[in-house]
């Protein structure tokens, strides 16, 4: 049997928060509970949004939580030659075409396209073009993948997933006009190169999976299995943001919150503990169970952390 190999993939575009921690914890526990490996990749291709020192802080956050990894950290931007080779193969097969549409749409393609950023379906304005047409264009262009069908897949957590890419954006960007890969292409190439066998991530990225499966198929690569888990949200049901209070991991630890206290809160949110109480990763391992995790997002109030730890979090205005 193939040994399980998962990964943690923080992005240095900002601070890591409680929602990130929950997803990282699930990815780590899933792999380690199966005797597998965990690799670490810093996803820094969105260079215009990267924040100084954010990569180092992300590593500190993971270490604080006790989440270890195997081998050296891979920095995504150093893998550009492999990304370029993948694009060349897609071009050879005429599976991509040069697109001069919507600068905003092209710019946002670098980052993981969360559900609220999906945008309207691409109308196929440039789909008539061939790869050779790129040489005749006199303005910047991206490369779009021809989404001719939508692969179904089995999600470890959510079960059979049958989506329709035509209603989720249609043809999608795999290479930006700035001559760097977009998220969909880079993550496929990097996961395949690392031998990743399972990807655990937030359910806001469900629409990305059939797109990535199309790329795996085109490049004749073996895809991992996927599990998309509910997010941690604020009281308004939206992804955690500053308006929900300071839920940054760096602020929690600087305020004196112990990693075991946060792990206990997250374990309770996953249905593994009857109430929040401090717990170590070693004690969490035998408790890990996909079936216990509620299907709804976990609504986090900063007051929860402060009440259960007795610590007022710095930066909570």
SEKOL-800364 format. One record per residue (C-alpha): residue in three letters; y negated, z negated, x. Coordinates in nm, 2 decimals. Layout:
<sites>
SITE | ala | Y | Z | X
...
</sites>
This chain:
<sites>
SITE | unk | 0.00 | 0.00 | 0.00
SITE | unk | -0.36 | 0.07 | 0.11
SITE | unk | -0.54 | -0.25 | 0.22
SITE | unk | -0.83 | -0.34 | -0.01
SITE | unk | -1.17 | -0.27 | 0.16
SITE | unk | -1.48 | -0.37 | -0.03
SITE | unk | -1.84 | -0.36 | 0.08
SITE | unk | -2.18 | -0.54 | 0.05
SITE | unk | -2.47 | -0.29 | 0.05
SITE | unk | -2.81 | -0.46 | 0.04
SITE | unk | -3.13 | -0.25 | 0.05
SITE | unk | -3.43 | -0.36 | 0.26
SITE | unk | -3.68 | -0.26 | -0.01
SITE | unk | -3.74 | -0.62 | -0.11
SITE | unk | -3.61 | -0.97 | -0.12
SITE | unk | -3.26 | -1.05 | -0.24
SITE | unk | -3.25 | -1.26 | -0.56
SITE | unk | -3.00 | -1.44 | -0.77
SITE | unk | -2.89 | -1.13 | -0.94
SITE | unk | -2.80 | -0.97 | -0.61
SITE | unk | -2.62 | -1.28 | -0.51
SITE | unk | -2.40 | -1.27 | -0.82
SITE | unk | -2.29 | -0.91 | -0.76
SITE | unk | -2.23 | -0.98 | -0.39
SITE | unk | -2.02 | -1.28 | -0.48
SITE | unk | -1.80 | -1.08 | -0.71
SITE | unk | -1.75 | -0.81 | -0.45
SITE | unk | -1.66 | -1.06 | -0.19
SITE | unk | -1.43 | -1.26 | -0.40
SITE | unk | -1.25 | -0.95 | -0.53
SITE | unk | -1.17 | -0.82 | -0.18
SITE | unk | -1.09 | -1.16 | -0.03
SITE | unk | -0.87 | -1.27 | -0.32
SITE | unk | -0.66 | -0.96 | -0.25
SITE | unk | -0.64 | -1.03 | 0.13
SITE | unk | -0.88 | -0.74 | 0.19
SITE | unk | -1.18 | -0.67 | 0.41
SITE | unk | -1.55 | -0.66 | 0.34
SITE | unk | -1.78 | -0.43 | 0.52
SITE | unk | -2.16 | -0.45 | 0.53
SITE | unk | -2.40 | -0.15 | 0.51
SITE | unk | -2.77 | -0.17 | 0.51
SITE | unk | -2.89 | 0.10 | 0.27
SITE | unk | -3.22 | 0.19 | 0.42
SITE | unk | -3.26 | 0.56 | 0.34
SITE | unk | -3.55 | 0.49 | 0.10
SITE | unk | -3.77 | 0.46 | 0.41
SITE | unk | -4.10 | 0.47 | 0.21
SITE | unk | -4.01 | 0.15 | 0.02
SITE | unk | -3.85 | -0.05 | 0.30
SITE | unk | -4.02 | -0.38 | 0.37
SITE | unk | -4.07 | -0.53 | 0.72
SITE | unk | -3.81 | -0.80 | 0.80
SITE | unk | -3.63 | -0.74 | 0.47
SITE | unk | -3.31 | -0.63 | 0.64
SITE | unk | -3.30 | -0.94 | 0.86
SITE | unk | -3.37 | -1.16 | 0.56
SITE | unk | -3.09 | -1.00 | 0.36
SITE | unk | -2.85 | -1.09 | 0.64
SITE | unk | -2.98 | -1.45 | 0.64
SITE | unk | -2.93 | -1.47 | 0.27
SITE | unk | -2.57 | -1.35 | 0.29
SITE | unk | -2.49 | -1.60 | 0.57
SITE | unk | -2.66 | -1.88 | 0.37
SITE | unk | -2.43 | -1.80 | 0.08
SITE | unk | -2.13 | -1.80 | 0.32
SITE | unk | -2.04 | -1.44 | 0.25
SITE | unk | -1.90 | -1.31 | 0.57
SITE | unk | -1.81 | -0.95 | 0.66
SITE | unk | -1.58 | -0.76 | 0.89
SITE | unk | -1.70 | -0.55 | 1.18
SITE | unk | -2.05 | -0.44 | 1.27
SITE | unk | -2.32 | -0.37 | 1.02
SITE | unk | -2.36 | 0.00 | 0.94
SITE | unk | -2.72 | 0.12 | 0.90
SITE | unk | -2.73 | 0.40 | 0.65
SITE | unk | -3.01 | 0.60 | 0.82
SITE | unk | -2.80 | 0.64 | 1.13
SITE | unk | -2.54 | 0.83 | 0.94
SITE | unk | -2.77 | 1.13 | 0.88
SITE | unk | -2.55 | 1.38 | 1.07
SITE | unk | -2.26 | 1.31 | 0.83
SITE | unk | -2.49 | 1.34 | 0.53
SITE | unk | -2.61 | 1.68 | 0.66
SITE | unk | -2.26 | 1.80 | 0.71
SITE | unk | -2.17 | 1.71 | 0.35
SITE | unk | -2.48 | 1.89 | 0.22
SITE | unk | -2.37 | 2.20 | 0.42
SITE | unk | -2.03 | 2.19 | 0.26
SITE | unk | -2.18 | 2.17 | -0.09
SITE | unk | -2.41 | 2.46 | 0.00
SITE | unk | -2.11 | 2.66 | 0.12
SITE | unk | -1.94 | 2.62 | -0.22
SITE | unk | -2.27 | 2.70 | -0.40
SITE | unk | -2.24 | 2.37 | -0.58
SITE | unk | -2.61 | 2.29 | -0.51
SITE | unk | -2.93 | 2.49 | -0.55
SITE | unk | -3.29 | 2.46 | -0.42
SITE | unk | -3.51 | 2.30 | -0.68
SITE | unk | -3.89 | 2.30 | -0.67
SITE | unk | -3.94 | 2.09 | -0.99
SITE | unk | -4.11 | 1.75 | -1.04
SITE | unk | -4.22 | 1.58 | -0.73
SITE | unk | -4.19 | 1.24 | -0.90
SITE | unk | -3.83 | 1.31 | -1.01
SITE | unk | -3.74 | 1.41 | -0.65
SITE | unk | -3.91 | 1.11 | -0.50
SITE | unk | -3.72 | 0.86 | -0.72
SITE | unk | -3.39 | 1.02 | -0.63
SITE | unk | -3.37 | 0.83 | -0.30
SITE | unk | -3.30 | 0.50 | -0.46
SITE | unk | -3.01 | 0.39 | -0.67
SITE | unk | -3.11 | 0.52 | -1.02
SITE | unk | -3.09 | 0.22 | -1.24
SITE | unk | -3.04 | 0.27 | -1.61
SITE | unk | -3.41 | 0.23 | -1.70
SITE | unk | -3.50 | 0.50 | -1.44
SITE | unk | -3.27 | 0.77 | -1.57
SITE | unk | -3.55 | 0.98 | -1.72
SITE | unk | -3.51 | 1.30 | -1.93
SITE | unk | -3.23 | 1.55 | -1.89
SITE | unk | -3.31 | 1.81 | -1.63
SITE | unk | -3.36 | 2.14 | -1.82
SITE | unk | -3.21 | 2.36 | -1.55
SITE | unk | -3.53 | 2.53 | -1.46
SITE | unk | -3.41 | 2.62 | -1.11
SITE | unk | -3.04 | 2.64 | -1.18
SITE | unk | -3.04 | 3.02 | -1.16
SITE | unk | -3.11 | 3.00 | -0.78
SITE | unk | -2.85 | 3.05 | -0.51
SITE | unk | -2.84 | 2.87 | -0.18
SITE | unk | -2.98 | 3.17 | 0.00
SITE | unk | -3.29 | 3.16 | -0.22
SITE | unk | -3.40 | 2.85 | -0.02
SITE | unk | -3.52 | 3.08 | 0.26
SITE | unk | -3.76 | 3.26 | 0.03
SITE | unk | -3.93 | 2.95 | -0.11
SITE | unk | -4.28 | 2.87 | 0.01
SITE | unk | -4.31 | 2.51 | -0.11
SITE | unk | -4.10 | 2.20 | -0.07
SITE | unk | -3.77 | 2.18 | -0.26
SITE | unk | -3.49 | 1.94 | -0.31
SITE | unk | -3.12 | 2.03 | -0.36
SITE | unk | -2.96 | 1.97 | -0.70
SITE | unk | -2.59 | 1.94 | -0.77
SITE | unk | -2.45 | 2.15 | -1.06
SITE | unk | -2.31 | 1.90 | -1.30
SITE | unk | -2.06 | 2.13 | -1.47
SITE | unk | -1.85 | 1.85 | -1.62
SITE | unk | -1.83 | 1.47 | -1.64
SITE | unk | -1.52 | 1.31 | -1.48
SITE | unk | -1.38 | 1.02 | -1.68
SITE | unk | -1.27 | 0.71 | -1.48
SITE | unk | -1.11 | 0.37 | -1.52
SITE | unk | -1.35 | 0.08 | -1.45
SITE | unk | -1.17 | -0.23 | -1.33
SITE | unk | -1.40 | -0.45 | -1.55
SITE | unk | -1.50 | -0.22 | -1.83
SITE | unk | -1.19 | -0.01 | -1.88
SITE | unk | -1.19 | 0.37 | -1.95
SITE | unk | -1.53 | 0.52 | -1.91
SITE | unk | -1.61 | 0.86 | -2.06
SITE | unk | -1.97 | 0.96 | -2.02
SITE | unk | -2.16 | 1.28 | -2.07
SITE | unk | -2.39 | 1.38 | -1.78
SITE | unk | -2.57 | 1.63 | -2.00
SITE | unk | -2.72 | 1.34 | -2.18
SITE | unk | -2.76 | 1.13 | -1.87
SITE | unk | -2.99 | 1.37 | -1.68
SITE | unk | -2.78 | 1.68 | -1.62
SITE | unk | -2.80 | 1.84 | -1.27
SITE | unk | -2.89 | 1.57 | -1.02
SITE | unk | -3.07 | 1.55 | -0.68
SITE | unk | -2.85 | 1.50 | -0.37
SITE | unk | -3.11 | 1.59 | -0.11
SITE | unk | -3.48 | 1.52 | -0.11
SITE | unk | -3.76 | 1.76 | -0.01
SITE | unk | -3.84 | 1.51 | 0.26
SITE | unk | -3.52 | 1.62 | 0.43
SITE | unk | -3.32 | 1.30 | 0.37
SITE | unk | -3.02 | 1.24 | 0.14
SITE | unk | -3.06 | 1.10 | -0.20
SITE | unk | -2.86 | 0.79 | -0.30
SITE | unk | -2.58 | 0.98 | -0.48
SITE | unk | -2.48 | 1.18 | -0.17
SITE | unk | -2.54 | 0.92 | 0.09
SITE | unk | -2.33 | 0.65 | -0.08
SITE | unk | -2.03 | 0.88 | -0.13
SITE | unk | -2.03 | 1.00 | 0.23
SITE | unk | -2.08 | 0.65 | 0.37
SITE | unk | -1.81 | 0.48 | 0.15
SITE | unk | -1.56 | 0.76 | 0.23
SITE | unk | -1.63 | 0.73 | 0.60
SITE | unk | -1.58 | 0.36 | 0.59
SITE | unk | -1.26 | 0.38 | 0.39
SITE | unk | -1.40 | 0.18 | 0.10
SITE | unk | -1.13 | 0.13 | -0.17
SITE | unk | -1.34 | -0.06 | -0.42
SITE | unk | -1.70 | -0.07 | -0.52
SITE | unk | -1.83 | -0.37 | -0.72
SITE | unk | -2.19 | -0.32 | -0.85
SITE | unk | -2.42 | -0.38 | -1.14
SITE | unk | -2.36 | -0.20 | -1.47
SITE | unk | -2.70 | -0.04 | -1.45
SITE | unk | -2.53 | 0.20 | -1.21
SITE | unk | -2.26 | 0.31 | -1.45
SITE | unk | -2.43 | 0.66 | -1.49
SITE | unk | -2.41 | 0.71 | -1.11
SITE | unk | -2.03 | 0.69 | -1.10
SITE | unk | -1.94 | 1.03 | -1.26
SITE | unk | -2.21 | 1.19 | -1.04
SITE | unk | -2.05 | 1.04 | -0.74
SITE | unk | -1.70 | 1.14 | -0.85
SITE | unk | -1.82 | 1.50 | -0.87
SITE | unk | -1.93 | 1.48 | -0.51
SITE | unk | -1.60 | 1.31 | -0.40
SITE | unk | -1.42 | 1.60 | -0.58
SITE | unk | -1.63 | 1.87 | -0.41
SITE | unk | -1.58 | 1.72 | -0.07
SITE | unk | -1.21 | 1.66 | -0.12
SITE | unk | -1.25 | 1.29 | -0.06
SITE | unk | -1.06 | 1.00 | -0.21
SITE | unk | -1.29 | 0.79 | -0.44
SITE | unk | -1.27 | 0.41 | -0.45
SITE | unk | -1.20 | 0.22 | -0.77
SITE | unk | -1.52 | 0.09 | -0.95
SITE | unk | -1.61 | -0.22 | -1.13
SITE | unk | -1.95 | -0.25 | -1.30
SITE | unk | -2.06 | -0.60 | -1.39
SITE | unk | -2.33 | -0.73 | -1.62
SITE | unk | -2.66 | -0.80 | -1.46
SITE | unk | -2.86 | -1.13 | -1.43
SITE | unk | -3.17 | -1.09 | -1.65
SITE | unk | -3.47 | -1.28 | -1.75
SITE | unk | -3.54 | -1.43 | -2.09
SITE | unk | -3.68 | -1.09 | -2.21
SITE | unk | -3.35 | -0.92 | -2.12
SITE | unk | -3.50 | -0.73 | -1.83
SITE | unk | -3.39 | -0.72 | -1.47
SITE | unk | -3.51 | -1.01 | -1.27
SITE | unk | -3.87 | -0.97 | -1.16
SITE | unk | -4.16 | -1.19 | -1.04
SITE | unk | -4.26 | -1.26 | -1.40
SITE | unk | -3.94 | -1.45 | -1.44
SITE | unk | -4.03 | -1.69 | -1.16
SITE | unk | -3.93 | -1.70 | -0.80
SITE | unk | -3.56 | -1.63 | -0.79
SITE | unk | -3.55 | -1.50 | -0.44
SITE | unk | -3.27 | -1.65 | -0.23
SITE | unk | -3.51 | -1.71 | 0.06
SITE | unk | -3.73 | -1.93 | -0.17
SITE | unk | -3.43 | -2.12 | -0.31
SITE | unk | -3.30 | -2.21 | 0.04
SITE | unk | -3.64 | -2.29 | 0.17
SITE | unk | -3.69 | -2.52 | -0.13
SITE | unk | -3.38 | -2.71 | -0.04
SITE | unk | -3.13 | -2.57 | -0.28
SITE | unk | -2.78 | -2.57 | -0.13
SITE | unk | -2.56 | -2.26 | -0.13
SITE | unk | -2.28 | -2.46 | -0.30
SITE | unk | -2.52 | -2.54 | -0.59
SITE | unk | -2.61 | -2.18 | -0.65
SITE | unk | -2.24 | -2.08 | -0.61
SITE | unk | -2.16 | -2.33 | -0.88
SITE | unk | -2.42 | -2.19 | -1.11
SITE | unk | -2.29 | -1.84 | -1.06
SITE | unk | -1.93 | -1.95 | -1.10
SITE | unk | -2.02 | -2.11 | -1.43
SITE | unk | -2.20 | -1.79 | -1.54
SITE | unk | -1.87 | -1.60 | -1.47
SITE | unk | -1.67 | -1.84 | -1.68
SITE | unk | -1.48 | -2.00 | -1.39
SITE | unk | -1.63 | -2.35 | -1.43
SITE | unk | -1.69 | -2.55 | -1.75
SITE | unk | -2.03 | -2.65 | -1.62
SITE | unk | -2.25 | -2.58 | -1.32
SITE | unk | -2.14 | -2.80 | -1.03
SITE | unk | -2.14 | -2.75 | -0.65
SITE | unk | -1.85 | -2.55 | -0.52
SITE | unk | -1.74 | -2.38 | -0.20
SITE | unk | -1.62 | -2.03 | -0.15
SITE | unk | -1.28 | -2.15 | -0.05
SITE | unk | -1.25 | -2.33 | -0.38
SITE | unk | -1.38 | -2.03 | -0.57
SITE | unk | -1.12 | -1.79 | -0.44
SITE | unk | -0.83 | -1.91 | -0.66
SITE | unk | -1.06 | -1.92 | -0.96
SITE | unk | -1.17 | -1.56 | -0.94
SITE | unk | -1.07 | -1.37 | -1.26
SITE | unk | -1.22 | -1.05 | -1.41
SITE | unk | -1.11 | -1.15 | -1.76
SITE | unk | -1.32 | -1.46 | -1.76
SITE | unk | -1.66 | -1.29 | -1.69
SITE | unk | -1.87 | -1.26 | -2.01
SITE | unk | -1.95 | -0.90 | -2.11
SITE | unk | -2.31 | -0.99 | -2.18
SITE | unk | -2.58 | -1.01 | -1.91
SITE | unk | -2.64 | -1.36 | -1.77
SITE | unk | -2.98 | -1.48 | -1.88
SITE | unk | -3.13 | -1.69 | -1.60
SITE | unk | -3.42 | -1.93 | -1.64
SITE | unk | -3.55 | -2.07 | -1.32
SITE | unk | -3.56 | -2.41 | -1.50
SITE | unk | -3.18 | -2.39 | -1.50
SITE | unk | -3.17 | -2.41 | -1.12
SITE | unk | -3.44 | -2.67 | -1.10
SITE | unk | -3.28 | -2.89 | -1.37
SITE | unk | -2.93 | -2.87 | -1.22
SITE | unk | -3.04 | -2.92 | -0.86
SITE | unk | -3.33 | -3.15 | -0.91
SITE | unk | -3.54 | -2.93 | -0.68
SITE | unk | -3.87 | -2.76 | -0.77
SITE | unk | -3.85 | -2.41 | -0.62
SITE | unk | -4.14 | -2.32 | -0.40
SITE | unk | -4.33 | -2.02 | -0.52
SITE | unk | -4.25 | -2.10 | -0.89
SITE | unk | -4.60 | -2.05 | -1.04
</sites>
